[in-house]
């Protein structure tokens, strides 16, 4: 299905969400640094946990709201909400007024509105795209997302340290433009006369009940626990790693051409690393996924966690930006090894009549992982010991994957 043959809604979303993606990645990679400087690393870790808790709850409610109130209404509301939060973020970081507490509130609101937006956005794809074409459409959006991961941090690395107020203001303008585009041009795609019964808290309780499936399926339980453990490594790309880089990378020259040299430190150095990760993901996701299909899933999952552990451990042992750039290659390879096979594995585990519940429960790997990961900032250790602990968690994840596949293979033989 070619892009020019897409439904108009998808064209509008691709343009609007590209704008939103650039704004988000201009700012998000530097948030851990911002809160660490404002509150200290210990408090910053706990604040980020609280912020993610609100996002998790909003994500659970997002699907319910999309069905009850409509896809368009929720997407427009969320986009305008993010715009307002960014404008307030700019105000409380302006030359006239500063408040770190209100900045935290604004960041939490941005994440909460984003979590309300995405379930409606994903549901809209299912509404307007035939099932056999949906994976291709999602792949295009995923590719564009990672292009934004390249562009955003590079812009943010240049302007964030000095022009933070204008950066937040620009983000608010971009979100406002997107919200207006959605309001004017987007059409509603939710099925007509669809009724969603019960109060929102009833639905939320029902969602938690669905996770009882984990306790009954031991293989799936191991899959979730191993996923949460290894998530503690790759989640640090936006939490611990930027703080570490700002502390240890000082005016390092990457290369010199004649009289000109590229010298980086702090936020600019981190922006290069996060952009490198996004570029590698955008370029090699499909190729690495096809490559991994030639190997047993057991070895792919286990070695992915092992490579994550090696990369995160070595990160804590170096202060060289060039070495860190090489480690990002290993880090990204570990990410791409399993990303394409995990959804297929979940589908293998799930009975057909319970597939939706399995995929919903599988998202716990990221929701729980995202909630726990900021605690790495609060640990009372030197950074190298924190990175070592994260390495141990990744190796423990590899061990659990090994046990999981042994059990899975035994059950298939019954």
C-alpha positions as CSV (number, residue, x, y, z in Angstrom):
1,X,0.0,0.0,0.0
2,X,1.7,3.2,-1.2
3,X,1.6,6.4,0.8
4,X,-0.3,8.2,-1.9
5,X,-3.0,5.6,-1.7
6,X,-3.5,6.2,2.0
7,X,-6.7,7.6,3.6
8,X,-6.5,11.4,4.0
9,X,-6.5,11.0,7.8
10,X,-3.2,9.1,7.6
11,X,-1.6,11.9,5.5
12,X,-2.7,14.5,8.0
13,X,-1.4,12.4,10.9
14,X,2.0,11.8,9.2
15,X,2.6,15.5,8.7
16,X,1.3,16.5,12.1
17,X,3.0,13.8,14.1
18,X,6.3,14.5,12.4
19,X,6.0,18.1,13.7
20,X,5.1,16.7,17.1
21,X,8.0,14.2,17.0
22,X,10.6,16.8,16.3
23,X,9.4,19.0,19.2
24,X,9.3,16.1,21.6
25,X,12.8,14.9,20.7
26,X,14.2,18.4,20.9
27,X,13.4,18.4,24.6
28,X,12.8,14.9,26.0
29,X,16.4,13.6,25.9
30,X,17.5,16.5,28.2
31,X,14.7,16.3,30.8
32,X,16.7,14.0,33.1
33,X,19.5,16.5,33.0
34,X,17.0,19.3,33.7
35,X,15.4,17.7,36.7
36,X,18.8,16.4,38.1
37,X,20.1,20.0,38.1
38,X,16.8,21.4,39.6
39,X,16.2,18.8,42.3
40,X,19.3,16.6,42.6
41,X,19.6,13.1,41.1
42,X,17.8,11.3,43.9
43,X,14.6,13.4,43.8
44,X,14.7,13.6,40.0
45,X,14.5,9.8,39.8
46,X,11.4,9.6,42.0
47,X,9.8,12.5,40.2
48,X,10.2,10.8,36.9
49,X,8.7,7.6,38.4
50,X,5.6,9.6,39.5
51,X,5.4,11.3,36.1
52,X,5.4,7.9,34.3
53,X,2.7,6.6,36.7
54,X,0.3,9.2,35.4
55,X,1.3,8.3,31.8
56,X,0.6,4.6,32.5
57,X,-2.9,5.3,33.9
58,X,-3.6,7.7,31.0
59,X,-2.5,5.0,28.5
60,X,-4.9,2.5,30.1
61,X,-7.7,5.0,29.8
62,X,-6.8,6.1,26.3
63,X,-8.4,3.1,24.6
64,X,-11.6,3.5,26.6
65,X,-11.9,7.2,25.8
66,X,-11.1,6.6,22.1
67,X,-14.1,4.2,21.9
68,X,-16.5,6.3,24.0
69,X,-15.7,9.8,22.8
70,X,-14.3,9.1,19.3
71,X,-10.8,9.0,17.8
72,X,-10.8,12.6,16.5
73,X,-12.0,14.2,19.7
74,X,-9.4,12.5,21.8
75,X,-6.6,13.3,19.4
76,X,-7.6,16.9,19.1
77,X,-8.0,17.3,22.9
78,X,-4.6,15.6,23.6
79,X,-2.8,17.8,21.0
80,X,-4.3,21.0,22.3
81,X,-3.5,19.8,25.8
82,X,0.1,19.2,24.9
83,X,0.3,22.7,23.3
84,X,-1.0,24.3,26.4
85,X,1.4,22.4,28.6
86,X,4.4,23.4,26.4
87,X,3.3,27.1,26.5
88,X,3.1,26.9,30.3
89,X,6.5,25.1,30.3
90,X,7.9,28.0,28.4
91,X,6.3,30.5,30.8
92,X,7.8,28.9,33.9
93,X,11.3,28.9,32.2
94,X,11.1,32.4,30.8
95,X,13.3,35.4,31.5
96,X,10.5,36.7,33.7
97,X,9.7,33.7,35.8
98,X,11.1,30.3,36.8
99,X,9.7,27.4,38.7
100,X,11.1,23.9,38.8
101,X,8.0,22.5,40.5
102,X,5.7,23.9,37.8
103,X,8.1,22.6,35.2
104,X,7.6,19.1,36.6
105,X,3.9,19.6,36.5
106,X,4.1,20.7,32.8
107,X,6.3,17.7,31.9
108,X,3.8,15.3,33.6
109,X,0.9,16.9,31.6
110,X,2.8,16.6,28.3
111,X,3.4,12.9,29.0
112,X,-0.2,12.3,30.1
113,X,-1.8,14.0,27.1
114,X,0.6,12.0,24.9
115,X,-0.6,8.8,26.5
116,X,-4.2,9.8,25.8
117,X,-3.3,10.6,22.2
118,X,-1.6,7.3,21.0
119,X,-4.4,4.7,21.7
120,X,-6.8,6.8,19.6
121,X,-4.1,7.3,16.9
122,X,-3.4,3.5,16.7
123,X,-7.1,2.7,16.7
124,X,-7.6,5.1,13.7
125,X,-5.1,3.1,11.6
126,X,-7.1,-0.1,12.3
127,X,-10.3,1.8,11.3
128,X,-9.1,2.9,7.9
129,X,-6.5,0.3,6.8
130,X,-7.2,-3.3,5.8
131,X,-5.7,-5.7,8.3
132,X,-3.2,-7.2,5.8
133,X,-1.8,-3.6,5.1
134,X,-1.6,-2.4,8.7
135,X,1.9,-3.6,9.4
136,X,3.2,-1.7,6.4
137,X,1.5,1.5,7.5
138,X,2.8,1.2,11.1
139,X,6.3,0.6,9.6
140,X,6.1,3.9,7.7
141,X,5.1,5.8,10.9
142,X,7.9,4.0,12.8
143,X,10.5,5.0,10.2
144,X,9.3,8.6,10.3
145,X,9.4,8.5,14.1
146,X,13.0,7.5,14.1
147,X,13.9,10.1,11.5
148,X,12.5,12.6,14.1
149,X,14.7,11.0,16.7
150,X,17.7,11.9,14.6
151,X,16.6,15.5,13.8
152,X,15.1,16.5,17.2
153,X,18.1,15.9,19.5
154,X,20.5,17.6,17.1
155,X,18.4,20.8,17.2
156,X,17.8,20.4,20.9
157,X,21.5,20.0,21.6
158,X,22.3,23.3,19.9
159,X,19.4,25.4,21.4
160,X,18.4,23.7,24.7
161,X,21.3,24.9,26.9
162,X,21.0,28.6,25.9
163,X,17.5,29.1,24.4
164,X,15.4,26.8,26.5
165,X,12.5,29.3,26.7
166,X,12.2,29.7,22.9
167,X,12.5,25.9,22.4
168,X,9.6,25.2,24.7
169,X,7.7,28.0,23.0
170,X,8.4,26.6,19.5
171,X,7.2,23.1,20.7
172,X,3.9,24.7,21.9
173,X,3.5,26.3,18.5
174,X,4.1,23.1,16.6
175,X,1.6,21.2,18.8
176,X,-0.9,24.0,18.3
177,X,-0.5,23.7,14.5
178,X,-0.9,19.9,14.7
179,X,-4.1,20.2,16.8
180,X,-5.6,22.7,14.4
181,X,-4.8,20.5,11.4
182,X,-6.5,17.6,13.2
183,X,-9.5,19.7,14.1
184,X,-10.1,21.1,10.6
185,X,-9.2,18.2,8.3
186,X,-9.5,15.0,10.3
187,X,-12.7,12.9,10.0
188,X,-14.0,10.7,12.7
189,X,-13.4,6.9,12.0
190,X,-14.9,5.3,15.2
191,X,-17.7,2.8,14.4
192,X,-21.1,4.5,14.5
193,X,-23.4,3.8,17.5
194,X,-20.6,2.1,19.4
195,X,-21.5,2.1,23.0
196,X,-19.0,1.7,25.8
197,X,-20.8,0.9,29.1
198,X,-19.6,1.6,32.6
199,X,-17.6,4.3,34.3
200,X,-14.0,5.0,33.5
201,X,-12.8,3.5,36.8
202,X,-14.8,0.3,36.1
203,X,-13.0,0.0,32.8
204,X,-9.6,0.6,34.6
205,X,-10.4,-2.1,37.1
206,X,-11.3,-4.5,34.3
207,X,-7.9,-3.8,32.6
208,X,-6.1,-4.8,35.7
209,X,-8.2,-7.9,36.0
210,X,-7.1,-8.9,32.5
211,X,-3.5,-9.2,33.8
212,X,-4.4,-12.2,35.8
213,X,-3.6,-14.1,32.6
214,X,0.1,-13.7,33.5
215,X,-0.2,-15.8,36.7
216,X,-1.7,-18.7,34.7
217,X,0.8,-18.8,31.9
218,X,4.3,-19.4,33.4
219,X,6.1,-19.0,30.0
220,X,4.4,-15.6,29.5
221,X,5.2,-14.6,33.1
222,X,8.9,-15.3,32.5
223,X,8.6,-13.3,29.2
224,X,7.2,-10.3,31.1
225,X,9.7,-10.4,34.0
226,X,12.7,-10.8,31.6
227,X,11.4,-7.9,29.5
228,X,11.0,-5.6,32.5
229,X,14.6,-6.4,33.6
230,X,16.2,-5.8,30.2
231,X,14.1,-2.6,29.9
232,X,16.2,-1.2,32.7
233,X,19.1,-1.0,30.3
234,X,17.6,0.6,27.2
235,X,15.3,2.9,29.2
236,X,18.5,4.5,30.5
237,X,19.3,6.0,27.1
238,X,16.9,8.9,28.1
239,X,17.4,8.9,31.9
240,X,20.8,7.9,33.3
241,X,23.0,8.2,30.3
242,X,22.4,11.9,29.5
243,X,23.2,12.8,33.1
244,X,26.4,10.7,33.1
245,X,27.5,12.2,29.8
246,X,27.0,15.7,31.0
247,X,29.2,15.0,34.0
248,X,32.1,13.2,32.3
249,X,32.3,14.5,28.8
250,X,34.0,17.9,28.7
251,X,35.1,19.5,25.4
252,X,36.1,16.4,23.5
253,X,37.2,16.7,19.8
254,X,35.6,14.1,17.6
255,X,37.6,15.0,14.5
256,X,39.6,17.8,12.9
257,X,39.6,19.0,9.2
258,X,42.3,21.6,8.6
259,X,41.7,24.4,11.0
260,X,38.2,23.3,11.8
261,X,37.3,20.7,14.5
262,X,34.1,19.3,16.0
263,X,34.3,19.7,19.8
264,X,31.4,18.6,21.9
265,X,30.5,18.3,25.6
266,X,27.4,18.0,27.8
267,X,24.0,18.2,26.1
268,X,25.5,18.5,22.6
269,X,27.5,15.3,23.0
270,X,24.4,13.4,24.2
271,X,22.3,14.8,21.3
272,X,24.8,13.2,18.9
273,X,24.5,9.9,20.6
274,X,20.7,9.8,20.7
275,X,20.6,10.9,17.0
276,X,23.0,8.2,16.2
277,X,20.7,5.6,17.8
278,X,17.7,7.0,15.9
279,X,19.6,6.9,12.6
280,X,20.7,3.3,13.1
281,X,17.2,2.2,14.0
282,X,15.7,4.0,10.9
283,X,18.3,2.5,8.6
284,X,18.7,-1.1,9.8
285,X,15.5,-2.2,11.5
286,X,14.2,-4.2,8.5
287,X,17.7,-5.6,7.6
288,X,18.5,-6.8,11.1
289,X,15.0,-8.3,11.6
290,X,15.3,-10.3,8.4
291,X,18.8,-11.5,9.5
292,X,17.5,-12.6,12.9
293,X,14.8,-14.7,11.3
294,X,17.5,-17.2,10.3
295,X,18.3,-18.0,13.9
296,X,16.4,-19.6,16.8
297,X,14.3,-17.2,18.8
298,X,15.9,-18.5,22.0
299,X,19.4,-17.4,21.0
300,X,18.2,-14.0,19.6
301,X,16.4,-13.1,22.9
302,X,19.2,-14.3,25.1
303,X,22.1,-12.7,23.1
304,X,20.1,-9.4,22.8
305,X,20.0,-9.2,26.6
306,X,23.7,-10.1,26.9
307,X,24.7,-7.4,24.4
308,X,22.6,-4.9,26.3
309,X,24.4,-5.8,29.4
310,X,27.9,-5.6,27.9
311,X,27.1,-2.2,26.3
312,X,25.6,-0.7,29.5
313,X,28.5,-1.9,31.6
314,X,31.2,-0.5,29.3
315,X,29.3,2.8,29.2
316,X,30.1,3.2,32.8
317,X,33.8,2.5,32.4
318,X,34.6,5.1,29.8
319,X,34.6,8.9,29.5
320,X,35.5,8.9,25.8
321,X,32.8,10.2,23.5
322,X,34.2,8.2,20.6
323,X,34.0,4.9,22.6
324,X,30.5,5.8,23.6
325,X,29.5,6.2,19.9
326,X,30.9,2.7,19.3
327,X,28.9,1.4,22.2
328,X,25.7,2.9,20.8
329,X,26.2,0.7,17.8
330,X,26.2,-2.4,20.0
331,X,23.4,-1.0,22.1
332,X,21.2,-0.4,19.0
333,X,22.1,-3.8,17.6
334,X,20.8,-5.4,20.8
335,X,17.6,-3.4,20.4
336,X,17.1,-4.4,16.7
337,X,17.8,-8.1,17.3
338,X,14.6,-8.8,19.2
339,X,12.3,-6.0,18.2
340,X,10.8,-7.8,15.2
341,X,10.5,-11.2,16.8
342,X,8.9,-10.3,20.1
343,X,5.4,-9.6,18.6
344,X,5.6,-12.9,16.7
345,X,6.5,-14.7,19.9
346,X,3.6,-13.2,21.8
347,X,1.2,-14.3,19.0
348,X,2.6,-17.9,19.4
349,X,1.9,-17.9,23.1
350,X,-1.6,-16.4,22.9
351,X,-4.7,-18.5,22.3
352,X,-6.6,-17.0,19.4
353,X,-9.6,-16.0,21.6
354,X,-7.3,-14.2,24.1
355,X,-4.8,-12.6,21.7
356,X,-5.9,-9.0,22.6
357,X,-5.4,-9.7,26.3
358,X,-2.0,-11.2,25.8
359,X,-0.8,-8.2,23.7
360,X,-2.2,-5.8,26.3
361,X,-0.5,-7.6,29.1
362,X,2.8,-7.8,27.1
363,X,2.9,-4.0,27.2
364,X,3.7,-4.3,30.9
365,X,7.3,-4.9,29.8
366,X,7.5,-1.2,28.9
367,X,5.0,0.4,31.2
368,X,6.6,-1.2,34.3
369,X,10.1,-0.9,32.9
370,X,9.5,2.8,32.2
371,X,8.2,3.4,35.8
372,X,11.1,1.6,37.5
373,X,14.0,2.9,35.2
374,X,14.2,6.4,36.7
375,X,15.2,4.9,40.1
376,X,18.7,4.4,38.6
377,X,19.2,8.1,39.2
378,X,18.4,7.7,42.9
379,X,20.8,4.9,43.7
380,X,23.4,5.9,46.3
381,X,26.3,4.5,44.2
382,X,29.0,5.9,42.0
383,X,27.9,5.8,38.3
384,X,30.1,2.9,37.4
385,X,28.4,0.7,40.1
386,X,25.0,1.7,38.8
387,X,25.9,0.7,35.3
388,X,27.3,-2.6,36.7
389,X,24.0,-3.3,38.5
390,X,22.1,-2.6,35.2
391,X,24.5,-5.0,33.5
392,X,23.6,-7.7,36.1
393,X,19.9,-7.1,35.5
394,X,20.4,-7.6,31.7
395,X,22.3,-10.8,32.3
396,X,19.5,-12.0,34.6
397,X,17.1,-11.2,31.9
398,X,19.1,-13.4,29.5
399,X,19.0,-16.3,32.0
400,X,15.2,-15.9,32.4
401,X,14.8,-16.0,28.6
402,X,16.8,-19.2,28.5
403,X,14.6,-20.8,31.2
404,X,11.5,-19.5,29.4
405,X,12.4,-21.2,26.1
406,X,13.3,-24.4,27.9
407,X,9.8,-24.5,29.4
408,X,8.2,-23.3,26.2
409,X,9.8,-26.2,24.2
410,X,8.8,-28.8,26.8
411,X,5.2,-27.6,26.6
412,X,5.1,-27.8,22.8
413,X,6.2,-31.4,23.0
414,X,3.3,-32.4,25.2
